[in-house]
Structures are given as C-alpha cells and as structure tokens.
Amino acid sequence: MKANSPWVFLPLAGFVLLALVLGSGLGRDPQELPSALVGKPVPAFTLPSLLTEENFTEQSMTGRWQLLNVWATWCPTCHVEHPYLLTLAAQGVPITGINYKDELPAAREYLANMGNPFTHVIVDEDGQLGLDLGVYGAPETFLISPKGEIVLRHAGELNERVWREKFLPLLPSRTSDVGKEDGA
C-alpha cells in the first residue's frame, strides 16, 4: 500500500467515527429512559391480585396520586429498594406493586418476610402489562396522577435521592397530599 493511498486514513476515520458514537453517550443518565406513555393513561389491563381474590384494572390507578412499582423476587435491585418503599408507605405514600414475571409463592413469601409496602399487588406473570408500560426490567417506578395518567417513569432503584429530585417536584405542594385527589 502506498503512503499517499486513501486507505492509509481508513483506521483513523474508523477511530474518529467510533469516538463520536461513544462520546455521544457520555453524560447521559442510563436510568433516564424515554417513555412514550408520559402524559397518557395507564394502559388497559385486567389482572389478578397476588394476595387477594380481586382483579385489578387500569381504573384502580385513578382517584389519587400514587406510585406504580414494578418488582420481582429475582431482581437484586428490588431487594435493595424494598426498605425505602416501606419508608414511603409508612409516610402514607400509596404504592401499587406489579409483581413482574415472578414465581407467585416466592413473591408471597417475600412480602410476608420483608414487609408489604403495597396497597395492592398486581400479578403480571406473563409480563404483558410490563410490555404495555414499556418496562425494560425491574425495578421501575411510575408516578400516576389522580386521572390515571403517567407523569414520570424511573428505571432503577427508587431511593431517597431519586424521590427528592425526581418525584417530589412533580407532586402537589405538600407531601401530605400524596394519595389524595388533585386539589383535595
């Protein structure tokens, strides 16, 4: 190959292209996943409860500010997140759980042993509701308005920092209003 051949610059061009592609991802929060559902209602569903004989629908997601938390016993980050969910529940924050692609006896045992922060636990055994919500994996937490609309989606662990920085600014002015209807 001659020194003045255009092929000499191919490795340099490849390196520059690779650097541009990789550089475009720097500074992005990997937990910031876009959600096409923000501002839209929770997708339609009818699914059973993990702990009762009830069935739940998207209508059970209306009437108050609440969290919708996707979790599973096979999810290590869900185990890390669980104590903070218990803290939020103790503060009066309503949390509906979606038990995602899990073994039901293991999920019941987990809540019995670790405590249950959820007002309801919806069984999504085949993952269809998760798919409709655009879930990439557990845990993911959605903020739901009293109208049943998705206000925020957070992928990953919900902890005090995330709660304070992402969720609280979107809620009514007083945290005591969480769980109440808009304007109540």
C-alpha positions, -999 to 999 in steps of 0.1 A, spaced: 0 0 0 14 34 -9 18 61 17 -4 85 -2 -32 59 -7 -66 69 7 -67 35 25 -40 47 49 -66 70 65 -92 43 70 -81 33 105 -80 70 116 -115 76 101 -128 45 119 -114 56 152 -129 91 148 -163 76 139 -161 53 169 -151 81 192 -181 102 181 -205 74 186 -192 66 221 -189 102 230 -225 109 222 -235 86 251 -212 103 277 -230 124 302 -264 106 297 -280 91 327 -286 54 319 -317 54 341 -333 82 320 -353 61 296 -377 79 274 -413 69 279 -439 74 252 -465 70 278 -458 101 299 -490 122 298 -510 92 287 -533 69 308 -521 37 323 -527 11 295 -558 -10 298 -554 -43 318 -573 -68 339 -550 -88 362 -554 -107 394 -541 -97 428 -512 -115 444 -527 -115 479 -565 -115 474 -591 -128 451 -596 -94 435 -589 -84 399 -575 -50 391 -579 -28 360 -565 5 349 -594 21 368 -577 11 401 -550 36 391 -573 66 393 -585 89 421 -553 97 438 -516 104 433 -498 71 436 -467 51 426 -468 21 404 -437 -1 412 -426 -30 390 -407 -56 412 -398 -92 414 -381 -115 439 -355 -125 413 -344 -88 410 -314 -79 432 -320 -42 430 -356 -47 441 -343 -61 473 -321 -30 478 -351 -7 470 -376 -25 493 -367 -8 526 -372 26 510 -406 16 496 -415 6 532 -404 40 544 -426 57 517 -456 36 526 -451 44 563 -453 81 553 -486 75 536 -475 72 500 -498 48 482 -478 23 461 -493 -3 438 -469 -31 431 -467 -50 398 -451 -84 406 -434 -89 372 -427 -124 357 -422 -139 391 -430 -172 410 -461 -164 429 -453 -185 461 -419 -168 462 -435 -133 459 -460 -140 487 -432 -154 510 -410 -124 502 -437 -99 512 -446 -119 543 -409 -119 554 -398 -85 543 -429 -64 548 -455 -53 523 -453 -16 512 -480 -20 486 -517 -11 488 -523 -36 461 -501 -61 443 -510 -69 407 -497 -102 392 -481 -97 358 -470 -133 354 -465 -132 316 -452 -96 315 -478 -82 292 -486 -52 314 -449 -45 317 -446 -47 280 -475 -23 275 -458 1 300 -425 -2 282 -407 -18 311 -371 -28 304 -368 -47 336 -373 -45 373 -374 -22 392 -392 6 375 -414 31 392 -441 53 376 -458 83 392 -495 82 384 -518 112 387 -553 111 401 -566 110 365 -547 77 360 -521 93 337 -484 85 338 -465 116 350 -430 101 354 -411 69 347 -380 60 367 -360 29 358 -338 15 385 -338 18 423 -361 43 439 -342 58 469 -343 90 489 -323 110 464 -344 99 434 -376 106 454 -364 141 464 -350 150 430 -375 134 405 -408 126 422 -414 153 449 -411 183 424 -440 168 404 -463 162 433 -488 186 449 -471 212 471 -474 193 503 -462 157 505 -492 150 527 -513 155 496 -498 123 481 -526 97 479 -553 124 477 -572 136 447 -560 166 428 -570 197 447 -584 178 477 
